[in-house]
Amino acid sequence: MMTGTKQVHQEQNKYQLSDDKCAYCVYLQKVYNIHMRYRTPNPIVRKRYGRLLIKEDLGMSLTPSGKQRRVCRVLCKCGKEKIVRLQNLKDGTTKSCGCILEEHLATGKSRLKHRDSRTDFYRRWAGIKSRALRKSNVLKKLYKSYERLNIGISEDWKDYETFKSDMHKSYIQHVKKHGVRQTTIDRIDTLGDYCKENCRWATYKQQANNKTNNVNR
């Protein structure tokens, strides 16, 4: 009776080729090649966002903060290749390899007047503006009380530079004392608009005590 080990060797020899390649492995490689030839194309490849054309989906990548983000290799209209996050393409954060900014700087048409768009202070202003103007239906639903009370933003504060000149100094002072996480914009009169006279920097506790539904006010 044939032992188990000899039987295994005989089974392996049936698939052994003269050049020491396993016939089954060759078969699998052929199947894989056919699959790659006729597979369904990746839906994001060949899509264009701004000046960038997606050439290859590189899958998930680990960020320094430990989060998984999908990245792609893209080709810009100027001919340069770049690796970017897919989400940045979709939300419009990345529109080129950097050539748009270079062109604007060269012609003096740069719209980046302040270069603060990635700062926490700028995001506070952007948040105020989106809440007060409520341009989309989603924002209107989120801020029903704003809609009902007709809370808005002063014409001056619709311009970031004006908001910065009014509030940046006090923002820095509050951050030094309480930290960034405990620095929030608060309307002194909760029924009033966002404007210089009606706004201050406050902690979450101070802001909670200043709500319209606070019975201890």
C-alpha positions as MATLAB code, in Angstrom:
seq = 'MMTGTKQVHQEQNKYQLSDDKCAYCVYLQKVYNIHMRYRTPNPIVRKRYGRLLIKEDLGMSLTPSGKQRRVCRVLCKCGKEKIVRLQNLKDGTTKSCGCILEEHLATGKSRLKHRDSRTDFYRRWAGIKSRALRKSNVLKKLYKSYERLNIGISEDWKDYETFKSDMHKSYIQHVKKHGVRQTTIDRIDTLGDYCKENCRWATYKQQANNKTNNVNR';
ca = [
       0.000    0.000    0.000;
       1.333    3.467   -0.969;
       2.260    5.730    1.915;
       0.774    9.183    2.206;
       4.078   10.963    1.464;
       4.753    9.003   -1.741;
       1.210    9.621   -2.942;
       1.618   13.370   -2.446;
       4.873   13.364   -4.426;
       3.250   11.453   -7.266;
       0.360   13.950   -7.352;
       2.852   16.818   -7.499;
       4.850   15.178  -10.296;
       1.746   15.045  -12.523;
       1.783   18.870  -12.618;
       5.558   19.237  -12.924;
       6.911   20.683  -16.200;
      10.389   20.227  -17.654;
      11.450   23.754  -16.703;
      10.484   23.152  -13.055;
       7.294   25.248  -13.296;
       4.134   23.895  -11.763;
       1.489   23.319  -14.454;
      -1.251   24.371  -12.044;
       0.535   27.662  -11.310;
       0.833   28.320  -15.042;
      -2.885   27.637  -15.406;
      -3.698   30.073  -12.584;
      -1.500   32.710  -14.213;
      -3.380   32.323  -17.500;
      -6.724   32.646  -15.727;
      -5.473   35.759  -13.933;
      -4.253   37.314  -17.200;
      -7.647   36.711  -18.837;
      -9.382   38.219  -15.807;
      -7.155   41.313  -15.921;
      -7.810   41.706  -19.661;
     -11.603   41.560  -19.441;
     -12.232   42.791  -15.901;
     -14.634   45.660  -15.221;
     -12.663   48.923  -15.320;
     -12.220   50.763  -12.053;
     -14.994   53.410  -12.119;
     -12.746   56.211  -10.801;
      -9.943   55.675  -13.320;
     -10.041   58.114  -16.280;
     -12.271   60.507  -14.332;
     -11.259   64.149  -14.451;
     -11.364   66.589  -11.565;
     -10.352   70.106  -12.527;
      -7.076   69.754  -14.412;
      -6.336   66.328  -12.972;
      -7.041   63.016  -14.707;
      -6.972   59.868  -12.559;
      -4.500   57.407  -14.072;
      -4.377   54.752  -11.347;
      -6.188   53.859   -8.147;
      -3.467   53.137   -5.577;
      -5.866   51.873   -2.926;
      -5.827   52.767    0.762;
      -2.938   54.586    2.375;
      -2.205   55.205    6.054;
      -2.019   58.862    7.077;
       0.314   60.168    9.807;
      -2.706   60.337   12.137;
      -3.365   56.609   11.602;
      -6.431   56.924    9.347;
      -6.953   55.059    6.083;
      -7.400   57.269    3.008;
      -7.778   56.272   -0.641;
      -5.085   57.730   -2.906;
      -4.691   57.980   -6.673;
      -1.998   58.743   -9.202;
      -3.172   61.647  -11.357;
      -1.935   63.395  -14.476;
      -2.248   67.172  -14.695;
      -2.951   69.006  -17.952;
       0.501   70.566  -17.679;
       2.025   67.067  -17.900;
       3.061   66.541  -14.274;
       2.044   63.459  -12.293;
       1.088   63.580   -8.656;
      -0.295   61.303   -5.925;
      -3.307   62.816   -4.162;
      -6.171   61.748   -1.913;
      -9.376   60.835   -3.719;
     -11.475   62.819   -1.229;
      -9.471   65.972   -1.976;
     -10.345   65.569   -5.655;
     -14.032   65.038   -4.961;
     -14.481   67.998   -2.627;
     -12.459   70.329   -4.865;
      -9.574   70.864   -2.444;
      -7.086   69.717   -5.102;
      -7.702   70.903   -8.667;
      -4.208   70.807  -10.157;
      -0.639   69.795   -9.437;
       0.003   73.332   -8.238;
       0.221   74.970  -11.653;
      -2.968   77.029  -11.119;
      -1.408   78.784   -8.131;
       1.841   79.335  -10.036;
      -0.080   80.914  -12.920;
      -2.048   83.184  -10.575;
       1.106   84.268   -8.768;
       2.885   84.938  -12.066;
       0.053   87.074  -13.404;
      -0.756   88.748  -10.092;
      -4.248   87.231  -10.092;
      -3.821   85.019   -7.057;
      -7.018   84.750   -5.043;
      -5.072   83.567   -2.022;
      -4.904   86.951   -0.323;
      -4.352   85.685    3.206;
      -3.146   82.061    2.938;
      -5.143   81.250    6.101;
      -7.543   78.738    4.551;
      -6.028   75.799    6.464;
      -5.964   77.533    9.832;
      -8.430   77.000   12.672;
      -9.242   80.727   12.752;
     -10.293   80.723    9.095;
     -12.471   77.639    9.652;
     -14.273   79.488   12.450;
     -15.129   82.296   10.053;
     -16.190   79.847    7.325;
     -18.443   78.072    9.826;
     -20.078   81.339   10.881;
     -20.686   82.304    7.275;
     -22.195   78.946    6.276;
     -24.505   78.896    9.303;
     -25.646   82.466    8.837;
     -26.173   82.415    5.071;
     -27.631   78.866    4.910;
     -27.344   78.663    1.136;
     -28.091   74.936    0.841;
     -31.217   73.043    1.918;
     -29.050   70.826    4.132;
     -27.810   73.841    6.109;
     -31.352   75.186    6.342;
     -32.468   71.926    7.972;
     -29.469   71.831   10.312;
     -29.981   75.387   11.489;
     -33.770   75.642   11.708;
     -33.531   78.000   14.699;
     -31.328   80.365   12.686;
     -33.898   80.289    9.896;
     -36.770   80.895   12.292;
     -35.050   83.738   14.164;
     -33.588   85.161   10.946;
     -30.048   85.196   12.364;
     -27.519   86.436    9.829;
     -24.061   87.941    9.454;
     -23.092   91.597    9.032;
     -21.998   92.759    5.583;
     -18.536   93.593    6.943;
     -17.967   90.070    8.220;
     -18.792   88.476    4.886;
     -15.255   89.570    4.025;
     -12.626   87.446    5.794;
     -10.067   90.240    6.070;
     -12.505   92.404    8.025;
     -13.387   89.529   10.346;
      -9.684   88.892   10.905;
      -8.905   92.519   11.767;
     -11.821   92.555   14.242;
     -11.359   89.217   15.989;
      -7.889   87.749   15.440;
      -6.121   89.541   18.302;
      -8.736   88.495   20.869;
      -8.730   84.972   19.379;
      -4.984   84.598   20.019;
      -5.379   85.839   23.589;
      -8.227   83.399   24.279;
      -6.311   80.468   22.767;
      -3.291   81.209   24.964;
      -5.503   81.162   28.042;
      -7.963   78.334   27.271;
      -6.518   76.436   24.277;
      -7.856   75.989   20.739;
     -10.454   73.363   21.679;
     -12.028   75.655   24.263;
     -12.125   78.694   21.970;
     -15.511   79.137   20.315;
     -17.318   82.097   18.770;
     -20.266   83.203   20.893;
     -23.040   85.719   20.198;
     -23.608   87.840   23.297;
     -27.212   88.441   22.283;
     -28.353   85.013   21.116;
     -31.102   86.602   19.011;
     -28.661   88.951   17.276;
     -26.527   88.585   14.166;
     -22.861   87.705   13.860;
     -21.064   91.066   13.991;
     -18.190   92.720   15.851;
     -20.408   94.292   18.501;
     -22.290   91.066   19.274;
     -19.528   88.443   19.251;
     -16.806   87.278   21.604;
     -14.599   84.230   22.131;
     -15.881   81.887   24.843;
     -15.392   78.398   26.266;
     -18.012   75.700   25.722;
     -19.238   76.193   29.297;
     -19.652   79.940   28.819;
     -21.454   79.379   25.533;
     -23.804   76.792   27.106;
     -24.698   79.283   29.850;
     -25.568   81.841   27.188;
     -28.153   79.726   25.316;
     -31.703   80.982   24.861;
     -33.067   77.868   26.616;
     -30.918   78.314   29.714;
     -33.292   79.006   32.618;
     -30.447   80.358   34.814;
     -29.611   83.254   32.497;
];
